């Protein structure tokens, strides 16, 4: 896997499908979520060229091959003040802007179809940060991003990633105090990759009582349980989670992420800065409640002008693994509009 150097000390490992046969093609850059890194996109990355697409999936900082957070940054993540944490998130947004700018230059990405930048799961924190950070770039880098990045894809954003709050008593394995830290990771992997039937056909309802918290559909096996040990090893790393991911979805970051979501999606100033940027919200209706509930919150907060909502009927959190062809056709449709 290649590495992109951003500044003097920060670098990102990424997987690249490479250019398809067509001279001009759409490019998708994906920022992954908790524990499941760029390897989880391998099935769509391997097939991307056959669909005339280029897919680049990035390993976030702290994950294999990418630079770690400094001790000072870890202190802010885990114990910082609200001001320090807000600054940290903004700086991360700048780093991802610079990463996209570097990928455009180093890989000679074509401009005609432009770039789509997707945050998947918890990765939406950093995609939203990228949206708010473009005004902080040098003028030439800012202009380059605005010229290339045509759309932002919010893919399965969990409620905590947009600054929402878990309802009282809601089940979430990573917060289950009856489990050890190791058990939480294993339980989370099965739970988040399961299929759930919820108590309504409305894809954007907001009644939490109708959500299925921990009773997966027995007719559809959890994605991770269908993977071999080699596939799991190549797609996951549960070590960074407790150190640098869990704090980001804690109460200390909630108001910061809520304001970030407001600024990125609903502030006319941010959208004016980007110009004609298209923002889509994509989510599978058979996801765990943390994604389905989030979809309802986003729908409630939007007027329909700020972002387009695109539910994937019957998909769980891992359609890129369970249904790669279906996912590629959908991504191609989205990126060629």
N, C-alpha and C positions, 0 to 999 in steps of 0.2 A: 504494500500500500504506500502511495506517495505521501509527502508531507508538505504543507504550505507554511512558510515562515511569515509571521505577522509581527513586524517590529523586530527587536533584537533578541528577545528571549521567549516569545510565545509562538508556538507552532501547533498546527492541527493535522492529525493523520486523517486521511480520507480514502474512500473507495470510489473508483471512477469507472463507469462502463465504457468510457472512451467515445470518440465521435462515431456516429453511424455513417452509412455510405453517403447519405445526402449532404450536400455542402452546407445548407442552412437547416438547422434543426432546433427544436426546443430543448432547453436544459433545465433540469430540476436539481436543486441543492437541498438536501434534507438534514435537519438538526434533530438528533434522536432524543429519547426520553430517559427515564430512570432504569438503570441496570441493563436494558437491552440497547446495545450500541449499534454502530453502522452495519455490523454483520447481519442484523435481523432483516436488512433490506437486500441481502445477496440474491434472493430469487428474482426480484424485479430488476436488479442491477444487471444480472447475467442475461436477461431477456430484453433489455431496453433497446439495444441496437436493432433488433428485429422489428421494433415498432417505430423506428426513426427517432428515438429519444436518446438523450444523454442524461444519466443519473449519477450524481455525486453525493455520497452520504458521508457526513463529517463526524468524526469522533470528538465529542466535547472535551474540554479540559478536565483532566483527572482520569480520563478513560484511555484504554490502550493506545500507545503511540503518540498521544497528544501531551502537551506540557501540563504539568501539575499546577495547582494553585500555590502561591507562596504562603509562608507562615503568616504574614501580615494579612493576606486575603482570607485565609482560613479563620483567622481571629474575627474578622469582620463578618464573615458568613455565619459563624457560630455565636459570636458574642457582641457584635458591633452595635452602635447606636443606630437609630432610624436614619439619620443623615449619612452615616458611613455606608449603610446598606443601600440606600438610594443611589449614592455615588457609585458603589460597586456595580449595581445592575446597569447603570448608564454606561460605565466603562466596558462592561461585557458587550453591550449593544454596539459600541464603537469597534470593539475587536471583531465582531462578526461582520460588521460593515466592511472593515478592512480586509477580512478574509475573503468575502465575496469579490471585492475589488481585485485582490491578488489572484484569485482563481480565473477571473475574466482575462487578466493580463497573461498569466503563465500558460493557460490552456487555450488561448486564442479563441474564446467562446464567441459564436456568431451573435450578431445583434438582431437580425431580422425577426426571429421568433422570441427573442428575449429570454430572460431567466424567470423561473418561478422558485421562490424560496419557501420551503415548507418546514414548519415546526411540527414534530409528531410527539404527542403525549406531553410530557413535561418540557420537551424542547420548545414548546410554544412560548415559554418564559423568555427565551433568548431571541426568538423571531420577533416578538412584540418589542423587545428591547432594541433590536436592530431598526425597527420602524421608527422609534422615537429618537434614535441616535444619529440619523443621517445629517441633521443640521449641524452636528458637532464635528463633522469631517472637514478637512481642507477642501476648498472649492472644487478643485479638479477631481478628487475622489468622489465627492458628493454628486457632481454632475455625471460622472461615469456610472454610478449606481442607478441614478434616476433614469439614465438612458437605456440601461440594460434590464433592470428588474421591472418586470411588467405586472407581476402578481405575487401576493403573499397567500400561502395556503395554511390555514389553521386546521391541522389534522388531529382529530380526537383530543382536543385540549381538556384535561381534567379540571374540575372545579377550582382546585387550589392554584393552578397555574394562571388563572385569570383573576386571582384575588378574591375568589368566592370563599365561603366558609362551609365546612362540612356540617350538615344538620346535626343537632344533638342526638347522640346515641347511634350515629351512622357507623356501619361496619367498614373498617379499612385496615387490612392486614398490617401495614407498616406502622400503624399506631396501636396495635394490639399488645397491651402490656402483659398478657398472659403468655406470650411467646418470647423466646430469646431473639436476639437480633438476627442470628442465623436462620432461625425458624421463620421469622417475619419475611425474610427475603424469599425463601422457598415457597411459603404460603402465598405471598404476593404474586410470584411468577405464575402459579397455577390459576389463582383467582382472576388476575387481570387479563389472562389469555383465554378465559372461559367464555362461553356464550350464555347470555341471559335473556329470558323472556320477561318483559315488563308488563305492568297491568293496564296498558293502554295502547291503542294504535296511533295515537297522536305523537309524532316524532319530537315535538317541542313542548310537551306538557311540563308544568312546574310543580306538580303535587308530589312531594317526596314520598308520601305514603304509598304511592302506586309503584315505586321502584323496588325491584328485586335486589336485595343487598348481598345475599350470600347463598343463593340456591340455583346453581348453574343448570342449564338445560342438559339433562342426562343423555339426550339423543345426539349431542354434538360434543366431541371431546375437546378439552382444553388444548390450545396450540402447543404449549411447551411439553405436554405429555405425549405428543406425537413426534417430537424431535428426538434424534439420537443424542447421546452424550457428546459426541464430536460436534454436532450442530449447535448444541447449547453452549459448549465451550467457545465456539467461534462467533457466537452472537451475543453473549452476555458477560457482564462483570459486575457482581454485586458488591464489590469492595468499596467503590467510591460513594455509594448511596448514603450510608450513615454519616460520612465525613463531610461531603460537600453538596449533596442533593437534598437530603431530608430537612436541613435547616431552611432551605429556600421555600419549602412548602409548610413552614411552621408559622405560628401566629406572628412572629417577629417580622415577617416579610409580607403578611397579608395585605395591609393597607398600601404598601409600596406597589405590589403587583396589581391591586385594584386600580390605583391611579395610573399605572403604566398602561393597563388595558383601556381605560378611559381615554388617555392621551393618544394611544396608537390607533384605536378604532373609531373613536367618537369625537375627537377634537378636530375642528375644521382647520386649525393651524398645522397640525401634523399631516393631514391629508393634502392640504394645499402645498406643503413642502415637497411632497412626492409627486404631485400632479395627477396623472391619470392612473395611478396604481389601483389594480383590481384586487380585492381581498375576498377570499372564499373560506367558508367554514365547512369542513368535511368531517363527517363522523358516522360510524357504524351503529345501527340501531340495536344491535345485540351486544353492545359494550356493557361493561360493568356500570353501576350507577354513577360513578365519579365523572364519567364522560357524558352520559345521557342527561344527568342533572345539569351539567355545565351547558349543554346544548340549549336547554330550556331557558337558562339564565341569559345566554347570549341573544337568543331570539327575543326575549322580553326587553332587553336593553337596546335593541336595534330597531330602526324604522324600516329597514329593508334597503336603504340607500348605502349604508356604510359597508355592508358585507353581504355576500350571497351565501345562503345556506343550502348545503348539498348532502342530505342524508344518504347513506349507503344501506339499503334495506338488507337486514339479516347478517351484516358483517360484524365481527367482533373487533378487538383492538389490533389484530394482526392479519388483515386481509392481504398484506404484501407477502406473507408467508403461506397462508392457507389458500388464497385465491390470486396468485400472482398475475395470471392473464387478465382476469377481470379488473384488477387494480391498474394494470398497465393501460388497458383500453380506456378506463375512466380518466387516468392522468393525461393520456394523450388528448382526449376530448377537451379536458380543461385547459391544457396548455396551448392548444391550437385555436381556441376561440378568440 
